[in-house]
């Protein structure tokens, strides 16, 4: 399956860049340093590459807080690797690691 995200309305897809990342392992959308231009509605699109079937999630709104309270998060690294990764010689292995916090 392939994960992608629609921003506000189809066919405006979220493009990955230095601030936006879509995990093809979990489907999660990560946005760092959220800006006013990120405010809107997000819909996850999951596509089965074998059957071409597609499923859309309900919209999830992203809003900015204006009360100045965002909380503090200690820096940490999120890793969801299995204890052992087995791969055939010559194949590609993708492991994802996410750093977050302030």
N, C-alpha and C positions, 0 to 999 in steps of 0.2 A: 504494500500500500504506500501511497504518497500523501503526505500532509501538506496543505497549503491554507492560507488565511485570506479571506476577502475583507477589505476595509470599506466600510460604509455601504457600498452596493456593488453587485456583480457588474462588470468584470474587473473591478479595481482590486488587484491582488497586492498583498503586502510583499514588498521586495526586501530581500535580505541585504543588509549593509552593515556598517560598523556599529549601529545601534540596535538592529533587529535581527533575530535568529529564530528559525523554525527547526525544532528538533525532529528529525525523521525517526527517532527512536520512540519518543513519547507523544509527538504532535504538539507539544507546548510551544507557544509563541513567547519569546523573551524580548522585552524592549528595555533598553537602558537609557537613562537620562530622558525620561518622558517629557515631551514638549507639547505645547498647545496644538500643534499640527497632528499629534497622535490621538487627540480626542475624537471619538466617534464610536461606531458599532463594528464589532469584529465577529466574523462567522468562520468556523473551521470547516474546511472541505477535505474529505477523505476520499481518495480515489483508489480503487482496486485496479492495478495495472493489467491483470489477467482478463477480467471481465469488462473493464471500463465502467463498472458501476460506481456511482458517486453518492455520497451522503453528506448533507449539510447539517451543522449544529444550529441550535437556536442562536440568535444574535446576543452578543455580550457587550454591553456598553462600557467604554472607558471614559471616565470623567476625571478632572483634576480637583483635588481638594483645595479649598480656599481658606481653611481655618488655620493653616500653618502647621498643623500637627501631622507629621508623616511617620514619626517613630524612628528609632535608631536601630539598626541591625548590625550586629558584629560581623566582620568579614568571615566568610566561610566558602568552601568549595563543595559544590554538590556533585557527587559522582554516583552513578547507578550502574556500575559495571558488575557483571556476574563474577564470581570468585575466579573462574577459569574461562578464558576465551579460546575456543578451538577454531582453527581456520585451515583450509586446504592451501598448500603451497601455490603461490602465484595469484591468490585472490586478494581482494581489498578488504581490510578490516577498518571499520569506523567506530571510534570510541569518543563519546562526548563528555566534556567536563565543563561545568559552569561555575564561575566565581560570582559571588554576590555579596552585598553588604555595603556598609559605609564606615 
